[in-house]
Amino acid sequence: MTKVVNINGRGALTLPKDMRRRLGVRDGGQVVIEERPEGLLLRPGATFPLEIYTDARLAEFRRNNEEALTGYRLSKRKA
């Protein structure tokens, strides 16, 4: 399907509603734009939150694990 869309003064363009619906692009969604020799390629995109753990955060995980395991002990079962 080919559509002509206008680009506003800020460089933004609006994807037609029927295209957004078909591609699953919702309000606040993202698209990936890739420059190719034959033109521009737009495709639906997604981002995922990523947390990079600092040494302090890793220490917090270790403390929480140790606290959660307090009171548990390993026992050897007799065969």
C-alpha positions in Angstrom: 0.0 0.0 0.0 1.3 3.4 -0.9 0.3 6.6 0.9 1.5 10.2 0.7 1.9 11.9 4.0 2.9 15.5 4.9 5.9 16.4 7.1 5.3 19.3 9.4 7.7 22.1 10.3 9.3 20.0 13.1 10.0 17.1 10.7 7.2 14.9 12.1 4.9 12.9 10.0 1.7 11.1 10.8 1.1 7.5 9.8 -2.4 6.9 8.5 -4.7 5.3 11.0 -5.3 2.2 8.9 -1.5 1.6 8.6 -1.0 2.1 12.3 -3.8 -0.4 13.1 -2.4 -3.0 10.7 1.1 -2.6 12.0 0.1 -2.6 15.6 1.6 0.9 16.2 -0.3 2.4 19.1 -0.3 5.8 20.7 3.1 6.4 22.2 4.5 3.6 20.1 7.7 3.7 18.1 8.8 3.0 14.6 12.3 2.2 13.4 13.4 4.3 10.4 16.2 3.0 8.3 17.9 4.7 5.4 18.4 2.5 2.4 19.7 3.1 -1.1 16.2 3.0 -2.5 14.7 5.2 0.2 13.5 5.1 3.8 12.2 1.9 5.4 9.8 2.3 8.4 8.9 -0.6 10.6 7.3 -1.1 14.0 9.7 -0.9 16.8 9.9 -1.7 20.5 12.1 -0.8 23.4 12.6 -2.7 26.6 13.6 -1.2 29.9 17.2 -2.2 30.9 18.8 -1.8 34.3 22.5 -1.8 34.6 23.4 -3.0 38.0 25.9 -1.0 40.0 28.1 -2.7 42.6 25.8 -1.2 45.3 22.7 -2.8 43.7 24.5 -6.2 43.4 25.4 -6.0 47.1 21.7 -5.3 47.8 20.7 -8.4 45.9 23.2 -10.5 47.9 22.0 -9.1 51.2 18.4 -9.8 50.3 19.2 -13.3 49.2 21.1 -14.0 52.5 18.2 -12.6 54.5 15.7 -14.7 52.6 17.7 -17.8 53.2 18.2 -17.2 57.0 16.6 -20.1 58.9 17.1 -22.6 56.1 19.9 -25.1 56.2 21.0 -27.8 53.9 20.6 -31.3 55.2 21.9 -34.5 53.8 19.4 -37.2 53.3 20.4 -40.7 54.1 20.1 -43.1 51.2 
